[in-house]
Amino acid sequence: MDIHARETLHALFKDTLALSDQQALAGELSLPWEEPVGKMRWRLVAALVRRLLEAQHPATLCEDVAPLENAAEKLEASDPSLAGALWMSVGLLFQACAAFDPARNALERALDLAPSAEARFLLGNLLREMGLFGDACPLLEQALAEDRQTGAPRAVIRDLDGLALLALEQGRRDEALSWAQQALSEAQEGLSEQDALLASVWVNYGTALREMERLPEAEQAHRRALALDERWRGMEHPATARDAVELSGTLLQLGQIHEARDLVERALQIDRTCFGERHPAVGRDLAHLGEVLRARNALLEAHQATRQALEIFADAFGKQHPLVGAMWNNLGHILHRMNRLDEALNAFQQAMTNLQKNFGASDVRVGMVYGNMGAIMQMQGKWMAARLSLDHAVRVVEQALGHEHPTVAVLVHNLGEVLRQSGDLEGARMAVERALTIDRKTLGENHPNIALRYASLARIDSARGDLTQAEAMLRKAVDIERHALASPNARLASRLNSLGLVLYQQGKLEEARQTLEEALYLAAMTMQDQPTELANVQTNLGFVLQAMGENPQALEAYQQAVRIEEQGWGPDHARVGSRLAVVAARYRAMGEMERARSAYLRALSILQQFLPPHHPRVQSIRNELADLSSGSNSESGVKLS
């Protein structure tokens, strides 16, 4: 359908379309011709609006709502069935324009006037978008039962696809994949490539696969959906934008950040052109863009995009909508990375309130937010509070997903890190070994997550003074990541950095230097958006060079590490303060007392802006300044997780 279809629609509104043209249009729309002509005209209008909603930018049709409403109201008494069909078209137009309450009113009137599986589906689908999942589910399930009974293949596919999307938004991943697989199986047999529903089925199937972490399959499904909509609906259609943003989300999880950003920016441009700045589709794109920018460490831009998405969703759906809770959670992650810890904790608390209200205290998303709050408390040095929060997160997620789910392993692993940092090394080992056992059983011995568990065990071994065992664990991690991850890779650079530090601590200086030089080579290619991690490698190489007596080269390495942090975060960021504290200790060990004092003072000045006075890091720097004249040369290092 093109601009001529819009002209035809307006001619039908005005009753100026010739009878012969109306009959031809009925044939094109596969509608049987019925008398009287006046009512047939409105049947044509209802069918044509549906076709236009699939073929054109939906927002361009919003001006056509008023004549449809007037006709529907006039026909309610004389022909409830036809009035119901018109109210369904009115509801779809309002929904496309993000006028959700008028859309609900129209679709409820349609269902009251002419109950049908289609009316139930449309109302259920709208309620799903509005976040009213409990009201949506019975409508969609009843629509499916009725359509199966009447033998309407396309309608059954539509219903299955709608149930898959509902289950995805409720976090019921296994159920979502089951519905999506059924929809795809029937769609491949019963739908042509030109049918818009086929692309919808593919995209939701891909998203269900992504939620199950079957990422290569998800990428294939999302690329299939995008290709279909680009071909049959056009490069600038909102459905194409939907497919692009879902593919972007999958590529982001696969680490293909540049293509992910290109796709989400393309989607954002399409939806802004079609809908303006405040439509939920634009909010969806901004939410995905925020996640891509966070992955690129563009945190100010990520914060801006995510905040805009939150405001759009709150305006469109209300502050209690689940998408608003999801945006608070995303903001918490961004603020965490920005070291704005109090704001991050507040954002997670907002997310907690929203998600508990929408999904209940036992929902897996609620458990994950508890885990996020634990991570913030860990950074604040609140070990007991962090432990309690992570303990609760583990219990919630175990109840939702089972005791041996990979997500449980992640939370138990994080709990182990808190226990290690609080000095409970035995408890930390038990937690990480449990995470390792889960991952071996569910993911296999050579999965990259196994390498993360070995790396955590290495940190525990280092804290216990067993550097030989720590080295063995890190070599296992490096071996897995060399084979499981594409090269060059930031995670491998991180692991080599940790291995180099442990070798240095054992006095294996030449091997440590070679290992850290490889780490720096990889980091320079893969960590440009991760200044702290890149500076860590630079600093640890400085340790080795200093131990080998190459003080000028070591001094340059330390200074370069500080410059990297300043360029990445700004001169007064907390991470710069932390780096200065590490470098100050090295200056002191080199006998550069004035440089050490200056670096410690600047570090203290920065960190006091972000951390409470009693924080261990602040106290440590004060102690170093007080004791600087003693000449103590304790060794330390910077490790990556």
C-alpha positions as CSV (number, residue, x, y, z in Angstrom):
1,M,0.0,0.0,0.0
2,D,1.3,3.5,-0.9
3,I,0.0,7.0,-0.9
4,H,-2.8,6.0,-3.3
5,A,-4.2,3.8,-0.5
6,R,-4.4,6.8,1.8
7,E,-6.3,8.7,-0.9
8,T,-8.6,5.7,-1.2
9,L,-9.2,5.7,2.5
10,H,-10.1,9.4,2.6
11,A,-12.4,8.9,-0.4
12,L,-14.2,6.1,1.5
13,F,-14.6,8.4,4.5
14,K,-16.2,11.1,2.3
15,D,-18.2,8.5,0.3
16,T,-16.7,9.7,-2.9
17,L,-15.2,6.5,-4.1
18,A,-17.0,5.0,-7.1
19,L,-18.9,1.8,-6.6
20,S,-16.7,-0.1,-9.2
21,D,-13.6,1.1,-7.3
22,Q,-15.1,-0.1,-4.0
23,Q,-15.8,-3.5,-5.5
24,A,-12.2,-3.7,-6.9
25,L,-10.9,-2.8,-3.5
26,A,-13.0,-5.5,-1.8
27,G,-11.3,-8.0,-4.1
28,E,-7.9,-6.8,-3.4
29,L,-8.6,-7.0,0.4
30,S,-10.2,-10.5,0.0
31,L,-13.5,-9.2,1.4
32,P,-16.8,-10.7,0.0
33,W,-19.1,-8.0,-1.3
34,E,-22.2,-7.5,0.8
35,E,-25.2,-5.2,0.6
36,P,-26.1,-2.6,1.7
37,V,-23.4,-0.5,0.1
38,G,-23.2,2.0,3.0
39,K,-22.2,-0.7,5.5
40,M,-19.9,-2.3,3.0
41,R,-18.1,1.0,2.7
42,W,-17.2,0.9,6.4
43,R,-16.1,-2.8,6.2
44,L,-13.7,-1.7,3.5
45,V,-12.5,1.2,5.8
46,A,-11.8,-1.2,8.7
47,A,-9.9,-3.7,6.4
48,L,-8.0,-0.9,4.7
49,V,-6.9,0.7,8.0
50,R,-5.5,-2.7,9.1
51,R,-3.6,-3.0,5.8
52,L,-2.2,0.5,6.1
53,L,-1.1,-0.1,9.6
54,E,1.1,-2.9,8.3
55,A,2.3,-1.1,5.2
56,Q,2.9,2.5,6.3
57,H,4.3,4.4,9.2
58,P,1.5,4.0,11.8
59,A,1.8,7.5,13.1
60,T,0.9,8.9,9.7
61,L,-2.6,7.5,10.2
62,C,-3.4,9.1,13.5
63,E,-5.4,11.9,11.8
64,D,-7.8,9.3,10.6
65,V,-9.1,8.3,14.1
66,A,-11.9,10.9,14.3
67,P,-14.0,9.9,11.3
68,L,-13.6,6.2,12.4
69,E,-14.8,7.0,15.9
70,N,-17.8,8.9,14.6
71,A,-18.8,6.1,12.3
72,A,-18.4,3.5,15.0
73,E,-20.6,5.4,17.4
74,K,-23.3,5.8,14.8
75,L,-23.3,2.1,13.9
76,E,-23.4,0.7,17.4
77,A,-27.2,0.4,17.6
78,S,-27.9,-0.7,14.0
79,D,-24.9,-3.0,13.4
80,P,-22.9,-3.9,16.5
81,S,-20.7,-6.3,14.6
82,L,-19.6,-3.6,12.1
83,A,-19.3,-1.1,14.9
84,G,-17.0,-3.5,16.7
85,A,-14.8,-3.9,13.7
86,L,-14.5,-0.1,13.4
87,W,-13.7,0.2,17.2
88,M,-10.9,-2.3,16.7
89,S,-9.4,-0.1,14.0
90,V,-9.8,2.9,16.2
91,G,-8.0,1.1,19.0
92,L,-5.2,0.1,16.8
93,L,-4.7,3.7,15.5
94,F,-4.7,5.0,19.1
95,Q,-2.2,2.4,20.1
96,A,0.1,3.3,17.2
97,C,-0.1,6.9,18.3
98,A,0.8,5.9,22.0
99,A,-2.6,7.0,23.2
100,F,-3.1,3.9,25.4
101,D,-6.1,4.8,27.5
102,P,-8.2,5.8,24.5
103,A,-7.0,2.6,22.7
104,R,-8.1,0.5,25.7
105,N,-11.5,2.1,25.7
106,A,-11.9,1.5,22.0
107,L,-10.9,-2.1,22.2
108,E,-13.0,-2.8,25.2
109,R,-16.0,-1.4,23.3
110,A,-15.2,-3.6,20.4
111,L,-15.1,-6.7,22.6
112,D,-18.4,-5.7,24.3
113,L,-20.2,-5.1,20.9
114,A,-18.8,-8.1,19.0
115,P,-16.9,-10.6,21.1
116,S,-14.3,-12.5,19.0
117,A,-10.9,-14.1,19.2
118,E,-9.5,-11.1,17.3
119,A,-10.9,-8.6,19.7
120,R,-9.6,-10.5,22.7
121,F,-6.1,-10.7,21.1
122,L,-6.0,-7.0,20.3
123,L,-7.1,-6.0,23.8
124,G,-4.7,-8.5,25.4
125,N,-1.8,-7.3,23.3
126,L,-2.5,-3.7,24.2
127,L,-2.7,-4.6,27.9
128,R,0.6,-6.4,27.6
129,E,2.2,-3.2,26.2
130,M,0.7,-1.3,29.1
131,G,2.3,-3.6,31.5
132,L,-1.0,-5.1,32.7
133,F,0.2,-8.7,32.3
134,G,-2.3,-10.3,34.6
135,D,-5.2,-8.9,32.6
136,A,-3.5,-9.6,29.2
137,C,-2.8,-13.3,29.8
138,P,-6.3,-14.7,30.0
139,L,-7.4,-12.7,26.9
140,L,-4.5,-14.0,24.8
141,E,-5.0,-17.6,26.0
142,Q,-8.7,-17.5,25.2
143,A,-8.0,-16.0,21.8
144,L,-5.7,-18.9,21.0
145,A,-8.2,-21.5,22.2
146,E,-11.0,-20.0,20.1
147,D,-8.8,-19.7,17.0
148,R,-7.6,-23.3,17.3
149,Q,-11.2,-24.4,17.6
150,T,-12.3,-22.5,14.5
151,G,-9.3,-23.5,12.5
152,A,-7.8,-20.1,11.7
153,P,-4.1,-20.8,11.0
154,R,-2.9,-17.2,10.7
155,A,-4.8,-16.1,13.8
156,V,-3.3,-19.0,15.7
157,I,0.2,-18.0,14.7
158,R,-0.6,-14.4,15.8
159,D,-1.8,-15.6,19.2
160,L,1.2,-17.8,19.7
161,D,3.5,-14.9,18.9
162,G,1.6,-12.7,21.3
163,L,1.9,-15.2,24.1
164,A,5.6,-15.5,23.4
165,L,6.0,-11.8,23.7
166,L,4.0,-11.7,26.9
167,A,6.1,-14.5,28.5
168,L,9.3,-12.6,27.5
169,E,8.1,-9.4,29.2
170,Q,7.1,-11.4,32.3
171,G,10.6,-13.0,32.5
172,R,9.2,-16.6,31.8
173,R,12.0,-17.5,29.5
174,D,11.4,-21.2,29.0
175,E,7.7,-20.6,28.3
176,A,8.5,-17.8,25.9
177,L,10.8,-20.0,23.9
178,S,8.1,-22.7,23.8
179,W,5.5,-20.3,22.5
180,A,7.9,-18.8,20.0
181,Q,9.0,-22.2,18.7
182,Q,5.4,-23.2,18.1
183,A,4.7,-19.9,16.4
184,L,7.7,-20.2,14.1
185,S,6.9,-23.9,13.2
186,E,3.4,-23.0,12.1
187,A,4.5,-19.7,10.5
188,Q,7.0,-21.4,8.2
189,E,4.3,-23.7,6.9
190,G,1.4,-21.2,6.7
191,L,2.8,-17.7,6.0
192,S,4.3,-16.2,2.9
193,E,7.4,-14.1,3.1
194,Q,5.4,-11.0,2.4
195,D,3.3,-11.5,5.5
196,A,4.3,-9.0,8.2
197,L,3.5,-11.6,10.9
198,L,6.3,-13.8,9.7
199,A,9.0,-11.2,10.5
200,S,7.3,-10.6,13.9
201,V,7.5,-14.3,14.7
202,W,11.2,-14.4,13.7
203,V,12.1,-11.4,15.8
204,N,10.4,-12.7,19.0
205,Y,11.9,-16.1,18.4
206,G,15.3,-14.5,18.3
207,T,14.7,-12.5,21.5
208,A,13.5,-15.7,23.3
209,L,16.7,-17.4,22.2
210,R,18.8,-14.5,23.4
211,E,17.1,-14.7,26.8
212,M,18.2,-18.3,26.9
213,E,21.8,-17.2,26.0
214,R,21.7,-19.0,22.7
215,L,23.2,-16.0,21.1
216,P,24.4,-17.3,17.6
217,E,20.9,-18.7,16.9
218,A,19.4,-15.5,18.2
219,E,21.6,-13.5,15.8
220,Q,20.4,-15.6,12.9
221,A,16.8,-15.2,13.8
222,H,17.0,-11.4,14.2
223,R,18.9,-11.0,10.9
224,R,16.2,-13.0,9.2
225,A,13.5,-10.8,10.7
226,L,15.4,-7.6,9.6
227,A,15.9,-8.9,6.1
228,L,12.2,-9.7,5.7
229,D,11.0,-6.3,6.9
230,E,13.6,-4.4,4.9
231,R,12.4,-6.2,1.8
232,W,8.7,-6.2,2.2
233,R,8.0,-3.2,4.5
234,G,10.9,-0.9,3.6
235,M,14.1,0.4,5.0
236,E,12.3,3.2,7.0
237,H,9.4,1.3,8.5
238,P,9.0,1.1,12.3
239,A,9.0,-2.7,12.0
240,T,12.4,-2.5,10.5
241,A,13.5,-0.3,13.4
242,R,12.1,-2.9,15.8
243,D,14.2,-5.7,14.2
244,A,17.3,-3.5,14.1
245,V,17.2,-2.7,17.8
246,E,16.6,-6.4,18.7
247,L,19.5,-7.5,16.6
248,S,21.5,-4.7,18.2
249,G,20.8,-6.2,21.7
250,T,21.9,-9.6,20.6
251,L,25.1,-8.3,19.0
252,L,25.9,-6.3,22.2
253,Q,25.8,-9.6,24.2
254,L,28.1,-11.1,21.5
255,G,30.6,-8.3,22.0
256,Q,30.0,-6.8,18.5
257,I,29.6,-3.3,19.9
258,H,30.2,-1.2,16.8
259,E,27.6,-2.9,14.7
260,A,25.2,-2.9,17.7
261,R,25.6,0.9,17.9
262,D,25.1,1.4,14.2
263,L,21.9,-0.6,14.3
264,V,20.4,1.1,17.3
265,E,21.2,4.5,16.0
266,R,19.5,3.6,12.7
267,A,16.4,2.4,14.6
268,L,16.3,5.6,16.6
269,Q,16.5,7.7,13.4
270,I,13.6,5.8,11.9
271,D,11.4,6.0,14.9
272,R,12.0,9.7,15.5
273,T,11.1,10.3,11.9
274,C,7.9,8.2,12.2
275,F,6.7,9.1,15.7
276,G,8.5,12.2,17.0
277,E,10.6,12.4,20.2
278,R,8.3,11.1,22.9
279,H,6.9,7.8,21.5
280,P,7.6,4.6,23.4
281,A,9.4,3.2,20.3
282,V,11.9,6.0,20.7
283,G,12.2,5.2,24.4
284,R,12.9,1.6,23.5
285,D,15.7,2.7,21.1
286,L,17.2,5.1,23.7
287,A,17.2,2.3,26.3
288,H,19.1,0.0,24.0
289,L,21.4,2.9,23.0
290,G,22.2,3.5,26.7
291,E,23.3,-0.1,27.1
292,V,25.5,0.1,24.0
293,L,27.1,3.4,25.3
294,R,27.6,1.9,28.7
295,A,29.5,-1.0,27.1
296,R,31.6,1.5,25.3
297,N,32.3,3.3,28.6
298,A,30.6,6.5,27.2
299,L,28.9,6.9,30.5
300,L,27.6,10.5,30.4
301,E,26.0,9.8,27.0
302,A,24.6,6.4,28.4
303,H,23.2,8.2,31.4
304,Q,21.5,10.8,29.2
305,A,20.0,8.3,26.8
306,T,18.7,6.0,29.6
307,R,17.3,8.9,31.6
308,Q,15.4,10.1,28.4
309,A,14.1,6.6,28.0
310,L,12.9,6.5,31.6
311,E,11.0,9.8,31.2
312,I,9.4,8.7,27.9
313,F,8.1,5.4,29.4
314,A,6.9,7.2,32.6
315,D,5.0,9.8,30.5
316,A,3.5,7.1,28.1
317,F,2.6,4.4,30.6
318,G,2.9,5.8,34.1
319,K,5.7,5.6,36.7
320,Q,4.6,2.1,37.8
321,H,5.2,0.5,34.4
322,P,7.8,-2.3,34.4
323,L,9.8,-0.5,31.7
324,V,10.3,2.3,34.2
325,G,11.7,-0.1,36.7
326,A,14.0,-1.6,34.1
327,M,15.3,1.9,33.3
328,W,16.0,2.6,37.0
329,N,18.0,-0.6,37.1
330,N,20.0,0.4,34.0
331,L,20.6,3.8,35.4
332,G,21.9,2.1,38.6
333,H,24.5,0.2,36.5
334,I,25.6,3.4,34.8
335,L,25.9,5.4,38.0
336,H,27.8,2.5,39.5
337,R,30.3,2.7,36.7
338,M,30.5,6.5,37.2
339,N,31.4,5.9,40.8
340,R,28.3,7.8,41.9
341,L,27.5,5.2,44.4
342,D,24.8,6.8,46.5
343,E,22.9,7.7,43.4
344,A,23.4,4.2,42.0
345,L,22.0,2.7,45.2
346,N,19.0,5.0,45.1
347,A,18.4,4.0,41.4
348,F,18.4,0.3,42.3
349,Q,16.1,1.0,45.2
350,Q,13.6,2.7,42.8
351,A,14.0,-0.4,40.5
352,M,13.3,-2.7,43.4
353,T,10.1,-0.9,44.4
354,N,8.8,-1.0,40.9
355,L,9.7,-4.5,40.0
356,Q,8.4,-6.0,43.3
357,K,5.1,-4.3,42.7
358,N,4.8,-5.6,39.2
359,F,6.3,-9.1,39.5
360,G,6.4,-9.9,43.2
361,A,9.2,-10.3,45.7
362,S,10.2,-13.8,44.4
363,D,10.7,-12.7,40.7
364,V,14.2,-13.3,39.3
365,R,14.5,-9.6,38.3
366,V,14.0,-8.6,41.9
367,G,16.7,-11.0,42.9
368,M,19.1,-9.5,40.4
369,V,18.5,-6.0,41.7
370,Y,19.4,-7.2,45.2
371,G,22.6,-8.5,43.7
372,N,23.2,-5.1,42.1
373,M,22.7,-3.4,45.4
374,G,25.1,-5.8,47.0
375,A,27.7,-4.8,44.5
376,I,27.3,-1.1,45.4
377,M,27.6,-1.8,49.1
378,Q,30.7,-3.9,48.4
379,M,32.3,-0.8,46.7
380,Q,31.3,1.3,49.7
381,G,33.1,-1.1,52.0
382,K,29.8,-2.1,53.7
383,W,30.7,-5.8,53.7
384,M,27.9,-7.1,56.0
385,A,25.2,-5.2,54.1
386,A,26.6,-6.4,50.8
387,R,26.7,-10.0,52.1
388,L,23.1,-9.8,53.3
389,S,21.9,-8.3,50.0
390,L,23.7,-11.0,47.9
391,D,22.5,-13.8,50.2
392,H,19.0,-12.6,49.6
393,A,19.6,-12.4,45.8
394,V,20.9,-15.9,45.8
395,R,17.8,-17.2,47.6
396,V,15.4,-15.4,45.3
397,V,17.1,-16.5,42.1
398,E,17.4,-20.1,43.4
399,Q,13.7,-20.2,44.0
400,A,12.9,-18.8,40.6
401,L,15.5,-20.7,38.4
402,G,16.7,-23.6,40.5
403,H,19.8,-24.2,42.5
404,E,22.0,-25.1,39.5
405,H,21.2,-22.3,37.1
406,P,24.1,-20.2,35.6
407,T,22.6,-17.0,37.0
408,V,22.8,-18.5,40.5
409,A,26.5,-19.3,39.8
410,V,27.1,-15.6,39.0
411,L,25.5,-14.4,42.2
412,V,27.2,-17.0,44.3
413,H,30.5,-16.0,42.7
414,N,29.9,-12.4,43.5
415,L,29.1,-13.3,47.1
416,G,32.4,-15.1,47.2
417,E,34.1,-11.9,46.1
418,V,32.5,-10.0,49.0
419,L,33.6,-12.7,51.4
420,R,37.1,-12.6,50.1
421,Q,37.3,-8.8,50.5
422,S,35.9,-9.0,54.0
423,G,38.6,-11.5,55.0
424,D,36.5,-14.7,55.0
425,L,38.7,-16.6,52.7
426,E,37.3,-20.1,53.6
427,G,33.7,-18.9,52.9
428,A,34.9,-17.2,49.7
429,R,36.5,-20.5,48.5
430,M,33.3,-22.5,49.3
431,A,31.2,-19.9,47.4
432,V,33.4,-19.8,44.3
433,E,33.8,-23.6,44.2
434,R,30.0,-23.9,44.3
435,A,29.8,-21.5,41.3
436,L,32.4,-23.5,39.5
437,T,30.6,-26.7,40.1
438,I,27.3,-25.2,38.7
439,D,29.1,-23.8,35.7
440,R,30.9,-27.1,34.9
441,K,27.6,-29.0,35.0
442,T,25.5,-26.5,33.0
443,L,28.1,-24.8,30.7
444,G,30.9,-27.3,30.3
445,E,34.6,-27.3,31.3
446,N,35.7,-24.9,28.6
447,H,33.1,-22.2,28.9
448,P,34.5,-18.7,29.4
449,N,32.6,-18.5,32.7
450,I,34.8,-21.3,34.0
451,A,37.8,-19.0,33.5
452,L,36.1,-16.4,35.6
453,R,35.8,-18.9,38.5
454,Y,39.4,-20.0,38.2
455,A,40.5,-16.3,38.3
456,S,38.5,-15.8,41.5
457,L,40.1,-18.9,43.1
458,A,43.4,-17.4,42.1
459,R,42.6,-14.2,44.0
460,I,41.6,-16.2,47.1
461,D,44.9,-18.2,46.8
462,S,46.9,-15.0,46.5
463,A,45.2,-13.7,49.6
464,R,46.1,-16.9,51.4
465,G,49.7,-16.5,50.3
466,D,49.6,-19.6,48.0
467,L,51.0,-18.0,44.9
468,T,51.9,-21.3,43.3
469,Q,48.3,-22.4,43.4
470,A,47.2,-18.9,42.2
471,E,49.5,-19.2,39.2
472,A,48.0,-22.6,38.4
473,M,44.5,-21.3,38.5
474,L,45.3,-18.3,36.3
475,R,47.1,-20.5,33.8
476,K,43.9,-22.6,33.5
477,A,41.9,-19.4,33.0
478,V,44.2,-18.1,30.3
479,D,44.2,-21.5,28.5
480,I,40.4,-21.5,28.3
481,E,40.1,-17.9,27.2
482,R,42.8,-18.3,24.5
483,H,40.7,-21.0,22.9
484,A,37.1,-19.9,23.7
485,L,37.3,-16.2,22.9
486,A,38.2,-14.4,19.7
487,S,41.6,-12.6,19.6
488,P,42.4,-9.9,20.4
489,N,40.2,-9.9,23.5
490,A,40.0,-7.6,26.6
491,R,39.3,-10.5,28.9
492,L,42.4,-12.3,27.9
493,A,44.4,-9.1,28.4
494,S,42.9,-8.9,31.9
495,R,43.8,-12.5,32.7
496,L,47.4,-12.1,31.5
497,N,47.7,-9.0,33.6
498,S,46.7,-11.0,36.7
499,L,49.1,-13.8,35.8
500,G,51.9,-11.3,35.2
501,L,51.3,-9.9,38.7
502,V,51.4,-13.3,40.4
503,L,54.6,-14.1,38.5
504,Y,56.1,-10.8,39.7
505,Q,55.2,-11.6,43.3
506,Q,57.0,-14.9,43.0
507,G,60.1,-13.2,41.6
508,K,59.7,-14.7,38.1
509,L,60.5,-11.3,36.7
510,E,61.4,-12.1,33.1
511,E,58.4,-14.3,32.6
512,A,56.2,-11.6,34.3
513,R,57.6,-9.0,32.0
514,Q,56.8,-11.0,28.9
515,T,53.3,-11.8,30.1
516,L,52.5,-8.2,31.0
517,E,53.9,-7.0,27.7
518,E,51.5,-9.3,25.9
519,A,48.7,-8.1,28.1
520,L,49.6,-4.5,27.3
521,Y,49.7,-5.3,23.6
522,L,46.2,-6.8,23.7
523,A,44.9,-4.1,26.1
524,A,46.0,-1.3,23.8
525,M,43.8,-2.8,21.0
526,T,40.8,-3.8,23.1
527,M,40.6,-1.5,26.2
528,Q,40.5,2.0,24.7
529,D,37.0,2.3,26.2
530,Q,38.2,0.8,29.5
531,P,40.8,3.3,30.9
532,T,41.0,1.7,34.4
533,E,41.7,-1.7,33.0
534,L,44.3,-0.4,30.6
535,A,46.0,1.6,33.3
536,N,46.1,-1.5,35.5
537,V,48.2,-3.3,33.0
538,Q,50.5,-0.3,32.6
539,T,50.9,0.0,36.3
540,N,51.8,-3.7,36.8
541,L,54.3,-3.6,34.1
542,G,55.9,-0.6,35.9
543,F,56.2,-2.9,39.1
544,V,58.2,-5.4,37.1
545,L,60.4,-2.9,35.4
546,Q,61.1,-1.3,38.8
547,A,62.0,-4.7,40.3
548,M,64.4,-5.3,37.4
549,G,66.1,-2.0,38.1
550,E,64.8,-0.1,35.1
551,N,63.5,2.8,37.1
552,P,63.2,5.4,34.3
553,Q,61.0,3.0,32.3
554,A,59.0,2.2,35.4
555,L,58.5,5.9,36.2
556,E,57.2,6.4,32.7
557,A,54.8,3.5,33.0
558,Y,53.3,4.9,36.2
559,Q,52.9,8.3,34.8
560,Q,51.3,6.9,31.7
561,A,48.8,5.0,33.9
562,V,47.7,8.2,35.6
563,R,47.4,9.9,32.2
564,I,45.2,7.1,30.9
565,E,42.8,7.5,33.8
566,E,42.7,11.3,33.5
567,Q,42.0,11.1,29.8
568,G,39.3,8.5,30.3
569,W,37.5,9.9,33.4
570,G,38.6,13.5,33.9
571,P,41.2,14.8,36.4
572,D,39.0,14.7,39.5
573,H,37.3,11.3,39.1
574,A,37.5,8.7,41.9
575,R,39.3,6.3,39.7
576,V,42.1,8.9,39.2
577,G,42.3,9.2,42.9
578,S,42.7,5.4,43.3
579,R,45.4,5.3,40.6
580,L,47.3,8.1,42.3
581,A,47.3,6.2,45.6
582,V,48.8,3.1,43.9
583,V,51.4,5.2,42.0
584,A,52.3,7.1,45.1
585,A,53.3,3.9,46.8
586,R,55.6,3.1,43.9
587,Y,57.2,6.6,44.0
588,R,57.8,6.0,47.7
589,A,59.5,2.6,47.0
590,M,61.7,4.3,44.5
591,G,62.8,6.9,47.0
592,E,60.8,9.7,45.2
593,M,59.4,11.0,48.5
594,E,58.1,14.4,47.3
595,R,56.4,12.8,44.3
596,A,54.9,10.3,46.6
597,R,53.6,12.9,49.1
598,S,52.2,15.0,46.2
599,A,50.4,12.0,44.7
600,Y,49.0,10.9,48.1
601,L,47.7,14.3,48.8
602,R,46.0,14.6,45.5
603,A,44.6,11.1,45.8
604,L,43.2,12.0,49.2
605,S,41.7,15.2,48.0
606,I,39.8,13.4,45.2
607,L,38.7,10.3,47.1
608,Q,37.3,12.3,50.0
609,Q,34.7,13.7,47.6
610,F,33.4,10.2,46.9
611,L,34.0,8.0,49.9
612,P,33.0,8.4,53.6
613,P,35.7,9.4,56.1
614,H,35.9,5.9,57.6
615,H,36.3,4.1,54.3
616,P,39.4,1.7,54.4
617,R,40.9,3.4,51.3
618,V,40.7,6.9,52.8
619,Q,42.2,5.6,56.1
620,S,45.0,3.8,54.3
621,I,46.1,7.0,52.5
622,R,46.0,9.0,55.7
623,N,48.2,6.4,57.3
624,E,50.6,6.4,54.4
625,L,50.9,10.2,54.6
626,A,51.4,10.1,58.4
627,D,54.1,7.4,58.1
628,L,55.8,8.6,54.9
629,S,59.0,9.4,56.6
630,S,59.5,5.8,57.8
631,G,60.6,4.6,54.4
632,S,58.6,1.4,54.4
633,N,58.5,-0.2,51.0
634,S,55.5,-2.7,51.0
635,E,54.6,-4.2,47.7
636,S,51.2,-4.1,46.1
637,G,49.7,-4.7,42.8
638,V,46.6,-4.0,40.7
639,K,44.6,-7.0,39.5
640,L,41.6,-7.3,37.2
641,S,38.7,-9.6,37.7
